[in-house]
Amino acid sequence: MTVEPLVYDEVSPMSNSSPTAPMDRFPRLTELANAESVRRRLAVVAAPLRFIAFWAAVALPFLYVPLLAGGLEGQQAFVFVSLLAANAAALVVGHEYGR
């Protein structure tokens, strides 16, 4: 009686060798880190922020008037300095809006 050796030529249907979705459908890391696409995404996010910052820089000085008219006493001095800092930040961020 002779025993024939088992030969495994075929891949079984339950094999994990083939993915369920083609790998070419997923973006590669080089495509994700592409500098041009990063710049475009950043521009999409930056445009509304510049818009808001620009108009905040325009509107914030109107809040100074009631504070200065009433005098800066106690907590109002802190609010005034905070408004100045917020206005300076809005000026820096919104500077490129409309260019």
C-alpha positions, 0 to 999 in steps of 0.5 A: 500500500502506497500513500500519495503525498498531499500537494497544496497547489490551490488557495482555499476559499477561506484564505485571508490572502486576498482583501475584501476591498481592492487596495487601489481604492484606498489612498496611499500615505504619499497621496495623503501627505501630498503638499498640494492637497494639504495646502488646499485643505488648509485654504478651505479651513483658513478662508472662513477663519480669516473672514470671521477674524477680519469682521471681528477686528472691525466690530470689537473696537465698538465694544471699547466705547461703553467701557471707556465711557463708564471708566475702567474700575475693577473687573472692567479693566480686565475685560478691556485688556482682554478685548484689546488682546482679542482685537490684536489676534483678530487683526493678525488672523484676518489681515489676509482676508480679501486679498 
